[in-house]
Structures are given as C-alpha cells and as structure tokens.
C-alpha cells in the first residue's frame, strides 16, 4: 500500500471496505521522541472472510489507518 488509508470509526468499531476485528496488538512504536513527539500503536485486524490487515492508531492525531494487507 503506497499510503496508509484512513479507517472509519463508529463507536468502538472500525471499518475499511467492511468491518474489522482487532486480533493482535497494540505494539507501540515511538519515533525519535527526543526530537518531536510521534507515537503509533500497531495492530493486526481481520475481516469476517479471514483476510488480515496491518493497521495503526496515530496517538497524536487520534486517527486509525490501514498500513498494509497480509498475503
């Protein structure tokens, strides 16, 4: 995926071309915290058909994104 795609959120539910279920995470990654704040929590999500996705929550922007699709 060339650019992360923003997820829709309704309450506690996440959607990207259908509903997603978080199955693993969070795994927190903080980048150069001593220069500027940047922190994301990474997750693996699954759709009802079994496809898995790599997503993250940007803790500063408070947004959810899909970063990749597992083959």
Contact map, one row per residue, 1 for C-alpha under 8 A:
11110000000000000000000000000000000000000000000000000000000000000011100
11110000000000000000000000000000000000000000000000000000000000000000000
11111000000000000000000000000000000000000000000000000000000000000010000
11111100000000000000000000000000000000000000000000000000000000001111000
00111110000000000000000000000000000000000000000000000000000000001110000
00011111000000000000000000000000000000000000000000000000000000111100000
00001111100001110000000000000000000000000000000000000000000000111100000
00000111110001110000000000000000000000000000000000000000000000010000000
00000011111111100000000000000000000000000000000000000000000000010000000
00000001111111000000000000000000000000000000000000000000000000000000000
00000000111110000000000000000000000000000000000000000000000000000000000
00000000111111000000000000000000000000000000000000000000000000000000000
00000000111111100011100000000000000000000000000000000000000000000000000
00000011110111110011100000000000000000000000000000000000000000000000000
00000011100011111111000000000000000000000000000000000000000000000000000
00000011000001111111000000000000000000000000000000000000000000000100000
00000000000000111110000000000000000000000000000000000000000000000000000
00000000000000111111000000000000000000000000001000000000000000000000000
00000000000011111111100000000000000000000000001100000000000000000000000
00000000000011110111110000000000000000000000111100000000000000000000000
00000000000011000011111000000000000000000000111000000000000000000000000
00000000000000000001111110000000000000000011110000000000000000000000000
00000000000000000000111110000000000000000011110000000000000000000000000
00000000000000000000011111000000000000000011100000000000000000000000000
00000000000000000000011111100000000000001111000000000000000000000000000
00000000000000000000000111110000000000001110000000000000000000000000000
00000000000000000000000011111000000000001110000000000000000000000000000
00000000000000000000000001111100000000111100000000000000000000000000000
00000000000000000000000000111110000000111100000000000000000000000000000
00000000000000000000000000011111100011110000000000000000000000000000000
00000000000000000000000000001111100011100000000000000000000000000000000
00000000000000000000000000000111111111000000000000000000000000000000000
00000000000000000000000000000111111111000000000000000000000000000000000
00000000000000000000000000000001111110000000000000000000000000000000000
00000000000000000000000000000001111110000000000000000000000000000000000
00000000000000000000000000000001111111000000000000000000000000000000000
00000000000000000000000000000111111111100000000000000000000000000000000
00000000000000000000000000000111100111110000000000000000001100000000000
00000000000000000000000000011110000011111000000000000000011100000000000
00000000000000000000000000011100000001111100000000000001111000000000000
00000000000000000000000011111000000000111110000000000001111000000000000
00000000000000000000000011111000000000011111000000000111100000000000000
00000000000000000000011111100000000000001111100000000111000000000000000
00000000000000000000011110000000000000000111110000011110000000000000000
00000000000000000001111100000000000000000011111000011110000000000000000
00000000000000000001111000000000000000000001111111111000000000000000000
00000000000000000111100000000000000000000000111111110000000000000000000
00000000000000000011000000000000000000000000011111100000000000000000000
00000000000000000000000000000000000000000000011111100000000000000000000
00000000000000000000000000000000000000000000011111110000000000000000000
00000000000000000000000000000000000000000000011111111000000000000000110
00000000000000000000000000000000000000000001111001111100000000000000111
00000000000000000000000000000000000000000001110000111110000000000111110
00000000000000000000000000000000000000000111100000011111000000000111110
00000000000000000000000000000000000000000111100000001111100000011111000
00000000000000000000000000000000000000011110000000000111110000011110000
00000000000000000000000000000000000000011100000000000011111001111000000
00000000000000000000000000000000000000111000000000000001111111111000000
00000000000000000000000000000000000001111000000000000000111111100000000
00000000000000000000000000000000000001100000000000000000011111000000000
00000000000000000000000000000000000000000000000000000000011111100000000
00000000000000000000000000000000000000000000000000000000111111110000000
00000110000000000000000000000000000000000000000000000000111011111000000
00000111100000000000000000000000000000000000000000000011110001111100000
00011110000000000000000000000000000000000000000000000011110000111110000
00011110000000010000000000000000000000000000000000001111000000011111000
10111000000000000000000000000000000000000000000000001111000000001111100
10010000000000000000000000000000000000000000000000001110000000000111110
10000000000000000000000000000000000000000000000000111100000000000011111
00000000000000000000000000000000000000000000000000111100000000000001111
00000000000000000000000000000000000000000000000000010000000000000000111
